[in-house]
Amino acid sequence: MSAALPQRREPAPATGTISIGQVLSRLEQDFPELSPSKLRFLEDKGLINPARTPSGYRSFSDSDIARIKLVLLMQRDHYLPLKVIRQYLADLDAGLDPMWPGTATGAITILETERRWSREELLADTGATAELLSDAVSAGLLPAADVFGELDVTTTRALVDLRRAGIEPRHLRAMRIAVERELDLVANALLPMRRRPDSASRQRAEERETELVARLETVRAALVKRTLEKQV
């Protein structure tokens, strides 16, 4: 087997900007799943537009960081599709004051979308016990964090209701493992495309990954529905 070629080290960006690796480090706490491929995907979709160094590397300013955070929050916490996010950003770029998608009120700022809950606030708002939270973290259903986002609150509320029915976080480990296996299937299916040297193939792999994950969600929902129908 031939030895892997050494990767070139990304040079330091221009003063006032940071590299893609530094972006990941800065946003890691709030967005632990963020990856270089995700940032490339957002750029390919026209949602972000970082500058380039003379060598062609991406270089991110503070405004780029704020824009990335806004996009990720709109996706994660508000489940907005890319075309809606793109239009909202286009209106902002045009100097408009667009309404927040899906609401009848005016636009909100990035800070207003970054609602975070402390551990104590999470327990108080969801009615969860410290034991349930600990069990959920141990089962890999919630992050081991000091602050939590809206998705974590929604998940915790669901876990509280499930516990009332006698379904504990430990019973859901198989669900988490199944999800991880599904994502491994997608990753393996796209591995040949990702290994191609051209950037277009890698970008297409990112797009295809989103499509395949959506297809898995469709199949899972259909299986649940059919199983329920058989039990009626």
Number of C-alpha atoms within 10 A of each C-alpha: 3 4 5 6 6 6 6 6 6 13 10 12 19 15 8 9 20 19 21 20 12 13 22 18 13 13 15 13 13 17 16 11 10 16 15 12 13 14 18 19 19 20 15 16 15 14 20 20 17 18 16 14 14 9 8 9 16 19 22 23 18 12 11 18 19 12 17 21 19 19 21 18 21 21 14 14 16 14 11 16 10 16 12 13 19 16 14 21 20 15 14 13 10 10 9 12 13 17 14 15 16 9 8 8 10 11 16 12 10 15 10 8 15 16 13 16 18 13 14 13 14 23 18 12 12 17 14 20 14 13 9 18 22 15 16 22 16 15 19 16 20 19 16 13 11 11 17 19 18 18 14 18 20 12 14 23 18 13 22 20 15 13 14 9 9 10 13 18 22 15 10 16 16 11 12 13 13 12 15 12 12 16 16 12 14 18 16 12 15 18 13 12 18 19 12 11 9 10 12 13 15 21 21 15 22 21 16 16 17 11 12 18 16 12 12 15 13 11 12 12 12 12 12 10 11 11 11 10 9 7 6 5
